[in-house]
Amino acid sequence: MAERRKFKKRFCKYCELKIDIIDYKDLGVLKYSLSERFKIMPRRLTGNCKRHQELVTIAIKRARQTALIPYIVDRKNVVENPFENVR
């Protein structure tokens, strides 16, 4: 039988920092929950708890609506660091 892989337990970084509110204007915090194509990363990859993942999702959606984060990124023109142009 194949052995099961043992993964490192991921912890919610927002719980460790005791962050209660995640602001949509704080892109430095939000960029850790986005992939290189600006997709929202799932909880199993980021290690966020359910409460903070919901807050991050709402903040990212609000930032997209105010045009701080793009909705889609062109597949042909993938940027190395997408946050270098963002203030």
C-alpha positions, 0 to 999 in steps of 0.5 A: 500500500502507498504511504500517506503523505504527511503535510505540514499543518498550516496556521491562520496568519490572521489569527496569529497576528490577531487581525479582526478586520481585513480592509480592501484597501490594504493590498499588502495583506491581500496579495498573500491570498491571491495567485499570480493570475489574481485568483483567490487561493483556497483555504487548504493552500493558504491555511486561513481559518473559515472566518478569515477566509470569508473576510479575505474573500469579501475584501478581494471582491470589494477591491476588484469592484473599486479597480484596485485588483484586476478581475482577470489577467491575460494568459499571454502577458503574465507579469512577474510581480503583479503588485509592483505597479500597485501603490 
